[in-house]
Amino acid sequence: MYTFKDYYHNEVKLSFADQPYSNSPLHVWVICVYKDKWLLTKHKERGLEFPGGKVERGESAKEAAIREIKEETGGIVEKISYVGQYFVSGKFENVIKNVYFATICSLEKQKTYYETCGPVLLERIPVDVKQREEYSFMMKDGVLTYCLSHLNLQL
């Protein structure tokens, strides 16, 4: 387990065990790869980030992850696997989020990408991502770094 502070100085606990904080988390975040490139989305308010969001009533976290990828990027999942789960002790609420890793087989153009501007493909994520304004706060804490290390992937 890793413990660290997030972008907003909330305590985060990240574990690669099987859902240590909740069997039914309400949020998901998906590290995506498409044709040897990182697949991100540009959130209209937060900036560049991997797809993710809330688990809807009646769906599993994994189903939510697949849906969020499709909604935010048009990505069709070829393979998806659970990576870990993290718990954020927020100032107003606690958040538990599952992290997944997905390989995308195709991108479908959509009429809407909901709260995002659609897919963004990157050869690499900048090493100084934490200092870059165009990236979301979700790309700027230990969750990304530790998950990539756990997956034996590099920025």
C-alpha positions, 0 to 999 in steps of 0.5 A: 500500500502507498500513502501520499497526498494528492494535488489538493493535499488530501491523503490518498491510500493506493493498493494493488490488492483486490478492492481493499477499500470497497467491493462496490466503488463509485468511481473508476479511472482507466489508463488506456493505450491505443496503437502504442500511444496513450489514449487520454481525453480532454476534460472541458474543465480539468484538462488532459486526463485518462478517461473515468467517472462515476459508476452508474446504478446497476453496473459494475465498476468494470462495466463503468470503466468500459462505458466511460472510455467509450463515452469520453474517447469513442474507444472500443475496449479490446482488453481491460484489467483491474490494476488497483484501488485508491481511497481519498480522504477528501475535505468534504467526502471520501472517494474510492476509485478502481483503476483499470488498464485497457487496450483499445482496438478502435476509436469510433467518432461520436456526436458527443463526448459528454463533458470532454472534447474527445480522444487525445493520443500521446506518444508519451506523457511528459515527465514534468506532467505535474507542472503542466497546466494543460493536464488534469489534477488527476495526472499529478499525484502518485496514483499515475506514477505508482500504477505505471510502475506496477504495470512496468510501464513508463511515462 
